[in-house]
Structure formats: C-alpha cells, structure tokens
Amino acid sequence: MGTDLKISTRSTVERYSDALLDLSHSIHAEPELAFEEHRSVEKITTLLAREGFKVDRGVADLDTAFVATYGDGELVLGLCAEYDALPEVGHACGHNVIAAASVGSALALRDIADQLGITVKVIGTPAEEVGGGKVLMLERGVFDDVSLSMMVHPAPYESCAAKSLAITDLEVRYTGKPSHAAAAPHLGINAADAVTVAQISISLLRQHFEPGQMVSGIVTNGGTVPNVIPARASAMFDVRAENLESLQRLENRIRDCFSAGALATGCTHEVVQVSPIYAELTPDPWLADAYRRAATELGRRPLSPEQEQREKIGSTDMGNVTRVLPAIHPTIAIDCGDAVNHQLEFATACASASADRALLDGALAMAWTTIATATDSQQRARLLARGGAA
C-alpha cells in the first residue's frame, strides 16, 4: 500500500507544480515583515480554500495566522508554513519556499487522507524572524490537537535532524540627561556612553562564554545630534546558547553588563524582551529517520547524522514546537554559491530553479514521511498516545 500511496502523492505534487511554484515566486516578490504578512496569507489561504480545505483566519488572535484543515482522521498532522521576510534583504531565509512546500505536501496528502486515517492541517505561523508566532500559537492552543508537525527550511546544506540555538532578544534602554555638549557637558548624563560601556562589557565577557553561547547586537538609538548629550540611547542584542538552561545563565550575565552601563554613567535603564524565548530544536528521532529515507529516495544527499551534530541553523520558534510534540525541521539544500541565509544572494537563490526543485522535493519528502508514520502501527500508536489526537 505504501508504494501506491507514494506514487499518488508524487502525481499530485507534479499536477500542482505550476501552482506551487507560482505561489512561492509571488510570496518572494512581495516580502512582508513580521505580523504584516497579509498578502502572503491571502495567497496561501485562497489556494487552500479553492482546493477544499476549511480555512480559519486570524487564529490565536493573530491577524496573519491561519489554520487550513482537511479530513477528520484521528492522527493530526500539522504542516507549518512560514512567510515573513527580513528588512532590506527580503526573503533571504526562504520562507516563500517553506510556505509553498507545506501547501504542496498538504495537497498531496489530501487525496489519501481517508486511506491514512489522518487530518491534514496547514498551520500558518507568522513572525518567525522576530515575534515568535509559533510560541504564541502554542500558548493559545493552536497545536493542542496536533499529533505530529513538520516543515522544511532552505539552507546551503541538507539535514534531517537540524540543530538550532535557543535565543532571547533583549533591548536595553538607557535614560540620562541632556545638556549642551560644549557649553555644559558636565551637566549632562550620557546615555550613549552607557550603551558603549555595555558593549565593551559584553565583548570582554565573550572570553568566558560557555561553548555554544554567543551574542550579537546593534545600536538602535545613539542620540540625535552631536552637540546635545544623548539623554536616551538603546541597543538590541540576540543572546543565544545551545539550550534553554545555558541561555538563562548567559542572559543573567548579559543583564549584568547592561547594569554596568547604567552604573558607570549614572543613567537609569530598563531591559525589554522583544520576542518570546525560542527553544533549541529537539527533532523527533523516528520522524527524522523517516524523512532521511524519503529525501534519499528522492535523490537528495543529506549530511550524515555525525555531520549534522556539527551544524547549527541559527534559531527558530519551531524549537518550541519540538519540545511540546513530535516534530522535525529539516533543511533542504539550494544552489546558492557561497551565500548563506540572511544574505541578498541567498534571497535571489530562493526564487531559482534549484529552490523550485527543493520546494517540490520537500513537499514530497514530508508527504512520504507522513505516509511512513501513519502506516506504522507502533509509531501511530505512539503519536496517538501522547494525547495530541483529535
């Protein structure tokens, strides 16, 4: 039965290939930032509704989140679709490919949902780059009935059990006192100096970071004009670590660096968490192995499990999903030369023939992974036993 089902899904993906590539290219051509992805959501949900999916928009009190459902089987699959872009570099993380691949997999599985005894859900998750859409949707119950979840992410290399770093985004805001920078600098309290002290403190601390810990940051406000002592200044930092426990230890030390800036300059300060905390990816081993078999059968060449342990993909809110239910977040390779994610050259590659091939292969690999799972009595029982079934 498995072979016939795989042939069916391949036929469906081929039949919808033009529509899926058009969807990917259209999203790519009109990049939208976190929580502003209205055109992208309209494009995705219009296609799914036309193909018989029941579409609920604005779920979890998020305007650009949605759930599109087909079938009523007891095993509930959640295919995550991302579609937010980055400032200045657009779809340099390939979320157009992610969205279209999940739609393609859903269409392929729709035709065999009754045979597999599954419910197929495309879960539209906004604001992955910043904002933590999946975290908010988890907290608000969108994943409560989901048995297993997956998505594929474009990258320079192919991996099946991708690793990521836990992350928290922190903005420190200092308040000082303005004064004339030449006539009366002694009467001012320089908030920009507080940012500088914090940056230097963090740089000196790097020598003592635990393995896997890292910090990157930018100044978001350094004053307005040079002849006024800056009364307000701020900086934003991405604080990352191999897991949530290490992240908390690092965050505590970074907050001390922020406090050092205030103490040294006489400023007051506040620290704002910009996005929900993203956990590290903990992919389900069985699902990752099933995906590896599917990707290999499609002619793709994933990294070995040993190589995967040495590669990290940055950070993703899909990590939070993997901590709650069995899920995977494979990366799928595209031809991008020397470029990497978040570079303009990578954005260009995400609308190339190579990205198109990755989209179709990713859709099929996820469908075949689902078939393998749904037709394996032990795995089916395991997933249903966790309480995620409808």
C-alpha positions in Angstrom: 0.0 0.0 0.0 2.9 2.4 0.8 4.2 2.3 -2.7 0.8 3.1 -4.2 0.4 6.0 -1.8 3.8 7.4 -2.6 3.0 7.2 -6.3 -0.3 9.0 -5.7 1.5 11.9 -3.8 4.1 12.2 -6.4 1.4 12.5 -9.1 -0.4 15.2 -7.1 2.7 17.3 -6.5 3.6 17.1 -10.2 0.0 18.1 -11.1 0.1 21.2 -8.8 3.8 22.1 -9.5 3.0 25.2 -11.6 0.6 26.5 -8.9 3.1 25.8 -6.1 5.9 27.5 -7.9 3.7 30.5 -8.7 2.8 30.7 -5.1 6.5 30.6 -4.0 7.5 33.2 -6.5 4.6 35.5 -5.7 5.4 35.5 -2.0 9.1 36.0 -2.8 8.2 39.1 -5.0 6.2 40.8 -2.3 8.1 40.4 1.0 6.3 41.3 4.2 7.7 41.7 7.7 6.5 40.0 10.9 2.8 40.2 11.7 2.3 42.2 8.4 2.1 39.3 6.0 -1.4 40.0 4.8 -0.8 39.5 1.1 1.1 36.3 1.7 -1.7 34.8 3.8 -4.3 35.8 1.2 -2.3 34.0 -1.5 -1.8 30.8 0.6 -5.3 30.6 2.0 -7.1 31.3 -1.3 -5.3 28.4 -2.9 -6.1 26.0 0.0 -9.7 27.1 0.2 -10.1 26.5 -3.5 -8.8 23.0 -3.1 -11.3 22.1 -0.4 -9.5 23.0 2.9 -11.5 24.6 5.6 -9.7 27.8 6.4 -9.8 29.7 9.7 -8.0 33.0 9.5 -6.8 35.2 12.4 -6.4 32.3 14.8 -4.8 32.8 18.2 -5.7 36.5 18.0 -3.0 37.0 15.3 -4.3 38.7 12.1 -1.8 36.9 9.9 -2.1 33.4 11.4 -4.3 30.7 10.0 -5.2 27.0 10.1 -6.4 25.2 6.9 -7.9 21.7 7.6 -8.8 18.7 5.5 -10.1 15.4 6.7 -11.2 14.0 10.1 -8.7 11.2 10.8 -7.6 10.6 14.4 -3.9 11.3 13.5 -3.5 15.0 13.1 -0.6 16.3 11.0 0.4 20.0 11.4 2.4 21.3 8.4 3.9 24.6 9.4 4.0 27.4 6.8 6.2 30.5 7.4 6.0 33.5 5.2 7.5 36.5 6.9 10.6 38.3 5.4 13.5 40.3 6.6 14.1 44.1 6.4 16.2 45.1 3.5 17.1 41.6 2.3 13.5 40.3 1.7 13.1 36.5 1.6 16.7 35.8 2.4 15.6 32.9 4.6 13.5 31.3 2.0 10.1 31.4 3.8 8.4 31.5 0.4 9.8 28.0 -0.2 8.7 26.9 3.3 5.1 28.0 2.8 4.7 26.6 -0.7 6.3 23.2 0.3 3.9 22.8 3.2 1.0 23.6 0.9 2.3 21.1 -1.7 2.6 18.4 0.9 -0.9 19.1 2.2 -2.4 18.9 -1.3 -0.6 15.6 -1.9 -1.9 14.1 1.4 -5.4 15.5 0.9 -6.1 12.9 -1.7 -5.1 10.0 0.5 -6.2 11.4 3.9 -9.1 8.9 4.3 -6.9 5.9 3.5 -4.3 7.0 6.0 -6.8 8.0 8.7 -5.3 11.4 9.1 -6.4 15.0 9.4 -4.2 17.4 7.4 -3.6 20.9 8.8 -1.5 23.7 7.2 -0.7 25.9 10.2 0.2 29.4 9.0 2.7 30.8 11.5 3.6 34.4 11.2 6.6 36.3 12.6 9.3 33.7 12.8 12.2 36.1 12.2 11.1 38.2 15.2 7.9 37.9 17.2 7.6 34.2 17.9 4.4 33.4 16.1 4.6 29.7 16.8 5.3 30.3 20.5 2.2 32.5 20.8 0.1 29.9 18.8 1.4 27.1 21.1 0.4 29.1 24.2 -3.0 29.8 22.7 -3.9 26.2 21.9 -3.5 26.0 18.2 -1.3 22.9 18.4 -3.3 21.2 21.1 -4.8 18.6 18.9 -1.8 18.1 16.6 -0.1 14.7 16.8 3.0 15.5 14.8 4.4 18.5 13.0 6.9 19.3 10.3 8.3 21.8 7.8 11.3 22.2 5.6 13.7 25.1 5.5 16.0 26.2 2.6 19.7 26.2 3.5 23.1 25.8 1.8 23.2 22.2 3.0 20.7 19.3 3.6 20.0 18.0 7.1 17.2 15.8 8.5 17.7 16.4 12.3 18.8 20.0 12.2 20.1 21.6 15.3 19.5 25.2 16.4 20.3 27.5 19.2 18.0 28.8 21.9 17.6 32.6 21.7 16.2 35.6 23.6 16.0 39.1 22.0 16.8 41.8 24.5 16.7 45.6 24.1 18.3 47.8 26.7 17.1 51.3 27.0 19.1 54.0 28.9 17.9 57.3 30.2 20.3 60.1 31.1 20.1 63.9 31.0 20.6 66.2 28.0 22.9 69.2 28.0 24.9 71.3 25.6 27.9 69.1 24.6 30.3 72.0 24.5 29.0 74.7 26.9 27.9 72.4 29.7 28.8 68.8 29.1 29.3 68.3 32.9 25.6 68.9 33.5 24.6 66.0 31.2 24.3 62.3 31.7 25.3 60.5 28.5 23.0 57.6 27.7 25.1 56.7 24.6 28.1 56.2 26.9 26.0 53.7 28.8 25.5 51.7 25.6 29.2 51.8 24.9 30.1 50.5 28.4 27.5 47.7 28.0 29.0 46.8 24.6 32.6 46.7 26.0 31.5 44.7 29.0 29.8 42.1 26.7 32.9 42.0 24.4 35.2 41.3 27.4 32.8 38.7 28.7 33.0 36.7 25.4 36.3 35.1 26.6 34.3 33.4 29.3 31.3 32.2 27.3 30.4 28.6 27.6 30.6 26.5 24.4 27.7 27.3 22.1 26.9 30.7 23.8 27.0 33.8 21.6 25.7 37.4 21.5 25.2 39.8 18.6 23.8 43.3 18.7 23.1 46.7 17.2 22.7 50.2 18.5 19.1 51.2 17.9 19.4 54.7 19.2 22.6 56.6 19.8 21.3 60.1 20.1 20.1 62.8 17.7 22.7 65.4 17.1 26.4 65.6 18.3 26.0 68.9 20.1 23.5 67.5 22.6 24.5 65.0 25.3 22.2 62.0 24.4 19.5 61.7 27.0 18.2 58.4 25.5 20.0 55.5 23.9 19.3 51.9 23.3 20.7 48.7 21.8 19.3 45.3 20.9 21.0 42.0 21.4 20.4 38.5 20.3 21.5 36.2 23.1 21.9 32.6 22.1 23.0 29.3 23.6 22.9 25.6 22.9 19.8 25.0 25.2 17.4 27.0 27.4 19.4 26.3 30.6 22.6 27.7 29.2 20.7 30.6 27.7 19.4 31.6 31.1 22.9 31.6 32.6 24.1 33.8 29.7 21.1 36.1 29.9 21.8 36.7 33.6 25.4 37.8 32.8 24.3 40.0 29.9 21.9 41.8 32.1 24.7 42.5 34.5 26.6 44.1 31.6 23.6 46.3 30.9 23.5 47.3 34.6 27.3 48.1 34.4 26.5 50.7 31.7 23.9 52.3 33.9 26.1 52.3 37.0 29.2 53.7 35.2 27.3 56.6 33.7 24.6 57.4 36.2 21.8 56.5 33.8 18.7 54.6 34.6 17.9 51.6 32.4 15.2 49.1 31.5 15.5 45.8 29.6 12.7 44.7 27.3 12.3 41.2 25.9 11.4 41.8 22.3 10.2 38.4 21.3 9.2 35.2 23.2 12.2 33.0 24.0 12.9 30.4 21.3 13.9 27.0 22.5 16.5 24.8 20.7 15.3 22.3 18.2 14.9 18.8 19.6 13.7 16.8 16.5 11.9 13.6 16.9 14.4 10.8 16.0 12.0 8.4 14.3 10.4 11.2 12.2 13.9 12.5 11.3 15.0 9.0 10.2 11.8 8.6 8.1 12.4 11.9 6.5 16.0 10.9 5.7 14.8 7.8 3.9 12.3 9.9 1.9 14.8 12.6 1.0 17.4 10.0 0.0 14.9 8.1 -2.2 14.2 11.4 -3.9 17.9 11.7 -4.8 18.9 14.3 -2.2 22.1 13.9 -0.2 21.6 14.8 3.5 24.5 15.3 5.8 25.3 12.2 7.9 23.9 12.3 11.5 27.5 12.9 12.7 27.9 15.9 10.4 24.5 17.3 11.5 25.7 17.5 15.1 28.4 20.0 14.0 26.0 22.3 12.0 23.5 24.8 13.5 20.9 26.7 11.7 20.7 29.8 13.9 17.4 29.9 15.9 13.8 29.2 15.2 10.5 29.2 17.1 9.9 25.7 15.7 12.2 24.6 18.5 9.3 25.4 20.9 7.1 23.1 18.9 9.6 20.2 19.1 9.6 20.5 22.9 5.8 20.0 23.0 5.1 17.4 20.4 6.9 15.1 18.0 8.2 17.3 15.2 11.0 17.9 12.7 12.5 20.9 10.9 14.8 19.5 8.2 16.8 21.8 6.0 16.7 21.4 2.2 19.7 22.4 0.1 19.5 25.0 -2.7 22.3 26.1 -5.0 23.4 29.4 -3.5 27.1 29.5 -4.2 29.0 30.9 -1.3 25.9 32.7 0.1 24.2 31.8 3.4 20.8 32.6 4.9 20.1 36.3 5.5 22.3 37.5 2.6 20.9 39.2 -0.5 22.5 36.5 -2.7 20.6 33.8 -0.7 17.3 35.7 -1.3 18.0 35.6 -5.0 18.7 31.9 -4.8 15.3 31.3 -3.1 13.5 32.1 -6.4 15.8 30.0 -8.6 15.3 26.7 -10.4 17.2 25.0 -7.5 14.8 26.4 -4.9 11.9 25.3 -7.1 13.2 21.8 -7.1 13.8 21.9 -3.3 10.2 23.1 -2.9 8.7 20.1 -4.8 11.1 17.6 -3.2 10.4 19.0 0.3 6.7 18.7 -0.3 7.0 15.1 -1.4 9.5 14.2 1.4 7.1 15.4 4.1 4.3 13.6 2.4 6.3 10.3 2.3 7.4 10.8 5.9 3.7 11.1 6.9 2.8 8.0 5.0 5.6 6.0 6.7 4.4 7.3 10.1 0.6 6.8 9.6 1.1 3.2 8.2 3.5 2.1 11.0 1.3 0.7 13.8 3.8 1.3 16.5 4.5 4.9 15.5 0.9 5.6 15.0 0.1 4.3 18.5 2.9 6.3 20.0 1.8 9.6 18.5 -1.9 9.0 19.4 -0.9 8.0 22.9 0.7 11.4 23.6 -2.8 13.0 23.6 -2.4 15.2 20.6 -5.1 13.5 18.5 -8.5 15.0 17.9 
